[in-house]
Amino acid sequence: MPAGGKTSARAVARMYAALLGDVPGVRLIAPERLPEVTGVAASGTDQVFGNPSSWALGYAVWLPGATSGAATTAFGMAGAGGSYAYGDPATGIAFALTKNRLTPDFAAVEEINGIVLDALGKR
């Protein structure tokens, strides 16, 4: 998705769900290919921001606020102003949060994703 894409959180979460498995009528990738696409392909220090960074094939391998577990299995992409979307093969969760009030952090993602994880008993 190009930078500055305009879409709903529901649509982005549905895309991640279709990467993880069958969404009625749609499966974007064969199950045996998912580990290839979502596994760490490169990691090191981000040369712009200076933070540790891991990347799969086109996706960040990172989850805001996660310290273990999903931090290494979730694949997704951050958006401008604190939006984030991801899929996690370990839990089967597809999540997206888009924002219309931009902030320089992922506090809203961490809070709402925590509520989702707690409700599903995945944290």
C-alpha positions as CSV (number, residue, x, y, z in Angstrom):
1,M,0.0,0.0,0.0
2,P,1.5,3.4,-0.9
3,A,2.2,6.0,1.7
4,G,-0.8,8.2,2.3
5,G,-3.3,5.5,1.4
6,K,-6.9,6.2,2.2
7,T,-8.8,3.2,3.6
8,S,-10.7,2.0,6.7
9,A,-9.3,0.0,9.5
10,R,-11.9,-2.7,8.7
11,A,-10.6,-3.0,5.2
12,V,-6.9,-3.2,6.3
13,A,-7.7,-5.8,9.0
14,R,-9.6,-7.8,6.4
15,M,-6.5,-7.8,4.2
16,Y,-4.4,-9.1,7.0
17,A,-7.0,-11.7,7.8
18,A,-6.9,-12.9,4.2
19,L,-3.1,-13.2,4.5
20,L,-3.5,-15.4,7.6
21,G,-6.3,-17.6,6.3
22,D,-9.6,-17.8,4.4
23,V,-11.9,-14.8,4.4
24,P,-15.1,-15.8,2.6
25,G,-14.1,-16.1,-1.0
26,V,-10.5,-14.7,-0.6
27,R,-7.2,-16.1,0.4
28,L,-4.2,-13.9,-0.5
29,I,-1.4,-16.4,0.1
30,A,-1.0,-20.1,0.3
31,P,-0.6,-21.4,3.9
32,E,2.8,-22.9,3.2
33,R,4.1,-19.5,1.8
34,L,3.1,-17.4,4.8
35,P,6.2,-18.2,6.9
36,E,8.4,-17.2,3.9
37,V,6.6,-13.9,3.6
38,T,6.3,-13.0,7.3
39,G,9.6,-14.4,8.7
40,V,12.5,-12.0,9.4
41,A,14.5,-11.3,6.3
42,A,16.6,-8.5,7.6
43,S,17.3,-7.0,11.0
44,G,19.6,-4.4,12.5
45,T,19.7,-0.8,13.5
46,D,17.4,1.6,11.6
47,Q,19.8,4.0,9.9
48,V,17.3,6.9,10.1
49,F,15.9,6.6,13.6
50,G,18.5,4.5,15.3
51,N,16.2,1.9,16.8
52,P,16.4,-1.9,16.4
53,S,14.4,-2.9,13.4
54,S,13.4,-6.3,11.8
55,W,11.7,-6.7,8.4
56,A,10.0,-9.5,6.6
57,L,9.3,-9.3,2.9
58,G,7.5,-6.0,2.8
59,Y,6.3,-6.0,6.4
60,A,7.8,-4.9,9.7
61,V,8.2,-7.7,12.2
62,W,7.2,-5.6,15.3
63,L,4.2,-4.9,17.4
64,P,3.9,-1.6,19.4
65,G,4.0,-2.3,23.1
66,A,4.8,-6.1,22.8
67,T,7.9,-7.2,24.7
68,S,7.8,-10.9,23.7
69,G,5.6,-13.4,21.8
70,A,3.8,-11.2,19.3
71,A,6.8,-9.0,19.0
72,T,8.5,-11.7,17.0
73,T,5.4,-13.3,15.2
74,A,3.3,-10.3,14.2
75,F,4.0,-8.7,10.9
76,G,2.5,-5.3,9.8
77,M,3.0,-1.7,9.0
78,A,3.0,1.6,10.9
79,G,1.2,4.5,9.4
80,A,1.5,8.2,9.8
81,G,0.3,9.7,13.0
82,G,0.3,6.5,15.1
83,S,-1.8,4.2,13.0
84,Y,-0.8,0.5,12.8
85,A,-2.1,-2.7,11.3
86,Y,-0.8,-6.3,11.6
87,G,-1.5,-10.0,11.3
88,D,-0.2,-12.6,13.8
89,P,0.0,-16.2,12.6
90,A,0.6,-17.3,16.2
91,T,-2.7,-16.0,17.5
92,G,-4.7,-15.6,14.3
93,I,-5.4,-12.0,15.0
94,A,-5.7,-9.4,12.3
95,F,-5.8,-5.9,13.7
96,A,-5.9,-2.4,12.3
97,L,-6.2,1.0,13.9
98,T,-6.5,4.1,11.7
99,K,-6.6,7.6,13.2
100,N,-7.9,11.0,12.3
101,R,-6.1,12.7,15.2
102,L,-2.4,12.2,14.4
103,T,0.1,11.7,17.2
104,P,3.8,11.0,17.3
105,D,3.5,7.7,19.1
106,F,1.6,4.4,19.1
107,A,-0.1,4.8,22.5
108,A,-3.6,4.3,21.1
109,V,-2.5,1.2,19.2
110,E,-0.9,-0.2,22.4
111,E,-4.0,0.5,24.5
112,I,-6.6,-0.8,22.1
113,N,-4.6,-3.8,21.0
114,G,-4.1,-4.7,24.7
115,I,-7.9,-4.6,25.2
116,V,-8.4,-6.9,22.2
117,L,-5.7,-9.3,23.4
118,D,-7.1,-9.4,26.9
119,A,-10.6,-10.0,25.6
120,L,-9.4,-12.9,23.5
121,G,-7.2,-14.3,26.2
122,K,-4.1,-13.9,24.1
123,R,-1.9,-11.8,26.4
